[in-house]
Amino acid sequence: MAMCVGMWILLLALHVQGGDGQMVQMDSIKSGFVGSQVELRCIFVNSNPPVKVSQVTWQKLLNGTKQNVAIANPALGVSVLPPFKERVSFKQKAVRLSQPLLEDTTIVFSNLQLSDEAAYICEYTTFPAGNRENMVNLTVFARPMTRMSLTTPTIVARPQQRKMTVATCLSSNGKPQSSIKWETRLKGEATFQETRNGNGTVTVRSNYVVAPSRETHKQKLTCIVTYRTERITDSVVLNVQYEPDVKIEGFDGNWYLNRPNVELTCRADANPPVTIYQWKLLNGSLSTNVEIKNNTLFFKGPVTYDLAGTYVCDATNRIGTRTGTVDVNITEYPNDSLPGGREITQEHPNAGAFIGGAVGGVALLGLAAILLFVFLRRRQRTFKGDYSTKKHVFGNGYSKAGGGGLPAHPPIPTNLQYPDDSDDEKKPAQISAGPGGSERDFVVEQEDLNSPYFTVDEGESRECDERTLPFQYDPEPEITDDMISQTDGSVISKKEWYV
């Protein structure tokens, strides 16, 4: 019986606690940034008939511990407890009246702090229904402080310079933590470091490392910080100091005798700018007709051979001194393929082709002459010929009309040798005495046998020129009015004929 009474009392209590529709309405999640303002809503839905609200209490729940934040009591009024007193208030003025209306007890946090992050309970105390409550989770975000800076205002590039940190990108005290990346044309390396702070924030630091040089001067570095859905960018421009990079301009490879108005200019790329230029001529001294103005050499008068040589320019700035050189050579005539040279007028637009053709033609003719010479030379060595056996006999052997008067000659030997001659030539020669005369034989001396006089037919004479034959013809004697030709080809005077 006692047990039954106990169960009835418990069921009655649960019915009273649940009420007929009483509830506390709140947002389950709220968030805000450090320093901002946030509202935590709390609405009491009463029953019908309504119950009496005797007090509303806001509490902070952190790590299982509750802490009162604000209290609204119809009899005692409104109270906000430290450390929230300066930053927490009830939103509705009706709550602060002498007879407050407590259906809406929303509170407002201003100047939100990281320490405000917690779970907050809004509790209604009613009579006779008892307590009604609900809870909201407040998240506090911290937007990071982003800063990008050069390691030093000016960076000095030295020969054989090692890599060094030239810029730093910092995202500090962010919650949640952010990420960093770099955008630049520089070839370098990025390092990253994360630090978790005691208040729950994270600091991210990134350094950009390069080897400073002339090429890195005035290069832009951009740091991109991504925080939640935001992109924060910042940029710096490198200021790198370096020694002069020197080159000499003005010599175009076309300095010729008597060319006017030539000059050499020393160009130097340097940071800081060059303050001193010094000129000199290697293995010699500058000509007296040279005028120096700042970084330029002006050569007065026409160009002479004395201007040839190696010119040196030393450029100096606060970082150091570098040197540039140029070799100047002087030619007698201008080079028309370079600026400043004289233009040579050509009589024929295709002069090159014309000259080439002429040279080729001469070469072809020379080759033909060589082949002809070789051909004729071989023919000369192998020529036998079909010569006539008729011989010219000069001296005291003559024929005349009537015969007589001429001494007899011994017969020609029959065993004469004619090396390399035709069979016809090996026949003994006979000389006719002419018309009416008797044919006589003469003794031919060995010297006469070796003599190259013989007749050649007209056809053969056309075929072979005088270079083909290994002998020479005597010119045909001129026949005058007082001379008579003989049948053997010789001539005698009329006086002798009629004797």
Secondary structure in CASP SS format (residue, H / E / C, confidence):
PFRMAT SS
TARGET T0000
AUTHOR 0000-0000-0000
METHOD secondary structure of the structure
MODEL  1
M C 1.00
A H 1.00
M H 1.00
C H 1.00
V H 1.00
G H 1.00
M H 1.00
W H 1.00
I H 1.00
L H 1.00
L H 1.00
L H 1.00
A H 1.00
L H 1.00
H H 1.00
V H 1.00
Q H 1.00
G H 1.00
G C 1.00
D C 1.00
G C 1.00
Q C 1.00
M E 1.00
V E 1.00
Q E 1.00
M C 1.00
D C 1.00
S C 1.00
I E 1.00
K E 1.00
S E 1.00
G E 1.00
F E 1.00
V C 1.00
G C 1.00
S C 1.00
Q C 1.00
V E 1.00
E E 1.00
L E 1.00
R C 1.00
C C 1.00
I E 1.00
F E 1.00
V E 1.00
N C 1.00
S C 1.00
N C 1.00
P C 1.00
P C 1.00
V C 1.00
K E 1.00
V E 1.00
S E 1.00
Q E 1.00
V E 1.00
T E 1.00
W E 1.00
Q E 1.00
K E 1.00
L E 1.00
L E 1.00
N C 1.00
G C 1.00
T E 1.00
K E 1.00
Q E 1.00
N E 1.00
V E 1.00
A E 1.00
I E 1.00
A E 1.00
N E 1.00
P C 1.00
A C 1.00
L C 1.00
G E 1.00
V E 1.00
S E 1.00
V E 1.00
L C 1.00
P C 1.00
P C 1.00
F C 1.00
K C 1.00
E C 1.00
R C 1.00
V E 1.00
S E 1.00
F E 1.00
K C 1.00
Q C 1.00
K H 1.00
A H 1.00
V H 1.00
R H 1.00
L C 1.00
S C 1.00
Q C 1.00
P C 1.00
L C 1.00
L C 1.00
E C 1.00
D E 1.00
T C 1.00
T C 1.00
I E 1.00
V E 1.00
F E 1.00
S C 1.00
N C 1.00
L C 1.00
Q C 1.00
L H 1.00
S H 1.00
D H 1.00
E C 1.00
A E 1.00
A E 1.00
Y E 1.00
I E 1.00
C E 1.00
E E 1.00
Y E 1.00
T E 1.00
T E 1.00
F E 1.00
P C 1.00
A C 1.00
G E 1.00
N E 1.00
R E 1.00
E E 1.00
N E 1.00
M E 1.00
V E 1.00
N E 1.00
L E 1.00
T E 1.00
V E 1.00
F E 1.00
A E 1.00
R C 1.00
P C 1.00
M E 1.00
T E 1.00
R E 1.00
M E 1.00
S E 1.00
L E 1.00
T C 1.00
T C 1.00
P C 1.00
T C 1.00
I E 1.00
V E 1.00
A C 1.00
R C 1.00
P C 1.00
Q C 1.00
Q C 1.00
R C 1.00
K C 1.00
M E 1.00
T E 1.00
V E 1.00
A E 1.00
T E 1.00
C E 1.00
L E 1.00
S E 1.00
S E 1.00
N E 1.00
G E 1.00
K E 1.00
P C 1.00
Q C 1.00
S C 1.00
S E 1.00
I E 1.00
K E 1.00
W E 1.00
E E 1.00
T C 1.00
R C 1.00
L C 1.00
K C 1.00
G C 1.00
E E 1.00
A E 1.00
T E 1.00
F E 1.00
Q E 1.00
E E 1.00
T E 1.00
R E 1.00
N C 1.00
G C 1.00
N C 1.00
G C 1.00
T C 1.00
V E 1.00
T E 1.00
V E 1.00
R E 1.00
S E 1.00
N E 1.00
Y E 1.00
V E 1.00
V E 1.00
A C 1.00
P C 1.00
S C 1.00
R H 1.00
E H 1.00
T H 1.00
H C 1.00
K C 1.00
Q C 1.00
K E 1.00
L E 1.00
T E 1.00
C E 1.00
I E 1.00
V E 1.00
T E 1.00
Y E 1.00
R C 1.00
T C 1.00
E E 1.00
R E 1.00
I E 1.00
T E 1.00
D E 1.00
S E 1.00
V E 1.00
V E 1.00
L C 1.00
N C 1.00
V E 1.00
Q E 1.00
Y E 1.00
E E 1.00
P E 1.00
D E 1.00
V E 1.00
K E 1.00
I E 1.00
E E 1.00
G C 1.00
F C 1.00
D C 1.00
G C 1.00
N C 1.00
W C 1.00
Y E 1.00
L C 1.00
N C 1.00
R C 1.00
P C 1.00
N C 1.00
V E 1.00
E E 1.00
L E 1.00
T E 1.00
C E 1.00
R E 1.00
A E 1.00
D E 1.00
A E 1.00
N E 1.00
P C 1.00
P C 1.00
V C 1.00
T C 1.00
I E 1.00
Y E 1.00
Q E 1.00
W E 1.00
K E 1.00
L E 1.00
L C 1.00
N C 1.00
G C 1.00
S C 1.00
L C 1.00
S C 1.00
T C 1.00
N C 1.00
V E 1.00
E E 1.00
I E 1.00
K E 1.00
N C 1.00
N C 1.00
T E 1.00
L E 1.00
F E 1.00
F E 1.00
K C 1.00
G C 1.00
P C 1.00
V C 1.00
T C 1.00
Y H 1.00
D H 1.00
L H 1.00
A C 1.00
G E 1.00
T E 1.00
Y E 1.00
V E 1.00
C E 1.00
D E 1.00
A E 1.00
T E 1.00
N C 1.00
R C 1.00
I C 1.00
G C 1.00
T E 1.00
R E 1.00
T E 1.00
G E 1.00
T E 1.00
V E 1.00
D E 1.00
V E 1.00
N C 1.00
I C 1.00
T E 1.00
E C 1.00
Y C 1.00
P C 1.00
N C 1.00
D C 1.00
S C 1.00
L C 1.00
P C 1.00
G C 1.00
G C 1.00
R C 1.00
E C 1.00
I C 1.00
T C 1.00
Q C 1.00
E C 1.00
H C 1.00
P C 1.00
N C 1.00
A H 1.00
G H 1.00
A H 1.00
F H 1.00
I H 1.00
G H 1.00
G H 1.00
A H 1.00
V H 1.00
G H 1.00
G H 1.00
V H 1.00
A H 1.00
L H 1.00
L H 1.00
G H 1.00
L H 1.00
A H 1.00
A H 1.00
I H 1.00
L H 1.00
L H 1.00
F H 1.00
V H 1.00
F H 1.00
L H 1.00
R H 1.00
R H 1.00
R H 1.00
Q H 1.00
R H 1.00
T H 1.00
F C 1.00
K C 1.00
G C 1.00
D C 1.00
Y C 1.00
S C 1.00
T C 1.00
K C 1.00
K C 1.00
H C 1.00
V C 1.00
F C 1.00
G C 1.00
N C 1.00
G C 1.00
Y C 1.00
S C 1.00
K C 1.00
A C 1.00
G C 1.00
G C 1.00
G C 1.00
G C 1.00
L C 1.00
P C 1.00
A C 1.00
H C 1.00
P C 1.00
P C 1.00
I C 1.00
P C 1.00
T C 1.00
N C 1.00
L C 1.00
Q C 1.00
Y C 1.00
P C 1.00
D C 1.00
D C 1.00
S C 1.00
D C 1.00
D C 1.00
E C 1.00
K C 1.00
K C 1.00
P C 1.00
A C 1.00
Q C 1.00
I E 1.00
S C 1.00
A C 1.00
G C 1.00
P C 1.00
G C 1.00
G C 1.00
S C 1.00
E C 1.00
R E 1.00
D C 1.00
F C 1.00
V C 1.00
V C 1.00
E C 1.00
Q H 1.00
E H 1.00
D H 1.00
L H 1.00
N C 1.00
S C 1.00
P C 1.00
Y C 1.00
F C 1.00
T C 1.00
V C 1.00
D C 1.00
E H 1.00
G H 1.00
E H 1.00
S H 1.00
R H 1.00
E H 1.00
C C 1.00
D C 1.00
E C 1.00
R C 1.00
T C 1.00
L C 1.00
P C 1.00
F C 1.00
Q C 1.00
Y C 1.00
D C 1.00
P C 1.00
E C 1.00
P C 1.00
E C 1.00
I C 1.00
T C 1.00
D C 1.00
D C 1.00
M E 1.00
I E 1.00
S E 1.00
Q C 1.00
T C 1.00
D C 1.00
G C 1.00
S C 1.00
V E 1.00
I E 1.00
S E 1.00
K H 1.00
K H 1.00
E H 1.00
W H 1.00
Y C 1.00
V C 1.00
END
